Amino acid sequence: MIELAYFTREDFGTLMGWIPNEAFMIQWAGSTFTFPLHVHQLEQYIKGANQPISDTFVYKAIDQQTGQIMGHLSLQIDRRNDSARIGKVLIGEESARGKGMGLRLIEAAAELAFCTFKLHRVSLGVFDFNHAAISCYERAGFQREGLLRDVRKCGEEYWSLLEMSLLEEEWKRRM
């Protein structure tokens, strides 16, 4: 099981240690940060987050069996439209990869969105070459919506972003 807990300053070092290079950071966070990731960027990232009236919630993922922080994600809430966007999804702890932790992390985020925040829709974006993540999101019930072609530049390459979403009734059917 995965427990989501608020990401705090005490977690900065762990997250920074998971980001080895610029390409990895772009894949993880798009253009939100510049490499190398540093404390000032993370302070801005969590500024105003995780408060009852916030629209941004930033979480660390804790493996309940070991108590180890193994991942990260954010949830951007659009209260007017009862929707959220999952972002910055990362299973940072390499020993946790390939063991279903990503699926558990996404399922925990969906449960938070639909049960705690009472939302109708959750969306996310994933680069089209990240087949493992796409498969994970599909196993969690997310549907493909469309492709944004060549939306991000990394070095001399352009990356396309697959948009996906999950609706409340689809999530309920899976329960």
Secondary structure, 3 states (H helix, E strand, C coil): CEEEEECCHHHHHHHHHHCCCHHHHHHHHCCCCCCCCCHHHHHHHHCCCCCCCCCEEEEEEEECCCCCEEEEEEEEEEHHHCEEEEEEEEECCHHHCCCCHHHHHHHHHHHHHHHHCCCCEEEEEEECCCHHHHHHHHHCCCEEEEEEEEEEEECCEEEEEEEEEEEHHHHHHHC
